[in-house]
Amino acid sequence: MFRSLIIIAVLIFNLKKSQGQIRVDNSDSIAWYVRNVLIGSGIEVNNITHIGMSGSVGQFEANKSIIGVSGGLVISTGNADSIVGPNNSGKYTSRGEYPPTPEGLRAMKKGDKDLKKIGRSTVNDMTIIEFDFIPTNNKLEFSYVFASEEYIEYVGTGYNDVFGFFLSGPGIKKKVNLAILPNTRTPITINTINHIKNKKYFRRNTLPNGKLKKLFTRKKVLQSYQQLHDNIQFDGLTTVLKVQYDVIPYKVYHIKIAIADIEDHSYDSAVFLEGNSFSSVKDSTGKYFKTVMEPGSKPPDIESIFHPSSAITDTLVETIDDKFEITDIYFERDSHELSVASKTQLENLAQYLKNHPDLRCTIYGYTDNMGSFKYNQTLSEKRALSVIDFLVQSGIDRNALEYLGNSFSNPKADNETETGRAMNRRVEIVLE
């Protein structure tokens, strides 16, 4: 008898599961979801981190007509599994468990400056996934949908839940947000895509009210409304939006995928990232197409690109006051232009600084003794600034970099010989 009851219960559970057209799982690790659910072709990932409530990230599967994509990664301000409909509440809120570690709690309490800048208010219930990645082609692309319970009633108010895809890396002078309205720089929020503004990108998850509205709504449209209403909890969502951005092949980039409630802790919002859509493709119209490797060429070693610290630490010299110096960045006579070898060293240094964000860097410029002190003072400053410009373009915060020009003071070698003068045309970089 007991066994029969179990079989009946299992049959009922499976029946309910088959009837529902959205399924969510949030039991695996964040790293597993990123590598196996989000990442597609032409991308290698590393250093995956997560800040946020437990259970706020998961894998979803759905009928494509509901969300617009058939599956992928969902990131929520509440529980990932709370996205499942029907839409039986206009103010649904779920709460995940707070991070179990003191570090996680502190990070949650601190908030996120990029999200605060968009939302212009207090950030709550945030979820952030960050990782480094290497594209093997010259165009980054992925697809996503934004959904929220704050639609429709809180459009135009301060309760303006926000999200962003913040990208940094080579060729990007300042961190960019990729979650923007097509062909604009406007961040996507409750207030920028809704039933009033940019409504061509918006889907309202409410059924037509009243007999007349239902009567004059085409049967196919009514069925679409009903399917959405029956299967997803959010009151509104965007259409499928696509990111495309020029990147340099085989360079390390960093992305932060973030979402948060603004001002309060109520009303869930989520981002659905299409499965395996985070990829790099070859684009002949792209800015960096000429850097794409020719077919049959041997690709660089990914591991050595991700972990160049051994290359840079080989050039670090420990000083007596526990600082470290890099002393092999040299220049041609009367020039502040960086050589190819110097750029390679500085690329390694930039990655090392990204992996050690607490370090500060001071760049000292030097010259040989050919010419006046005043002329060489200016030249030494230009050499230091050329290094700073390169590091900033490689994604290093300018506030972490200082410089000083020393003209031909403190020569490294004898200025009476050309060999000695060549060794004195340098910058020295101190990390502390």
Secondary structure, 3 states (H helix, E strand, C coil): CHHHHHHHHHHHHHHHHHHCCEEEECCCCHHHHHHHHHECCCEEEEEEEEECCECCEEEEEECHHHHCCCEEEEEECCCHHHHECCCCCCCCCCCCECCCCHHHHHHHHHCCHHHHHHHCCCEEEEEEEEEEEEECCCEEEEEEEEEECCCCCCCCCCCCCEEEEEEECCCCCCCEECCECCCCCCECECCCCCCCCCHHHEEECCCCCCHHHHHCCCHHHHHHHHHHHHHECCCEEECCEEEEEECCCCCCEEEEEEEEEECCCCCCEEEEEECCCEEEECCCCCCCHHHCCCCCCCCCCHHHHHCCHHHHHCCEEECCCCCEEEEEEECCCCCCCCCHHHHHHHHHHHHHHHHCCCCCEEEEECCCCCCCHHHHHHHHHHHHHHHHHHHHHCCCCHHHEEEEECCCCCCCCCCCCHHHHHHHCEEEEEEC
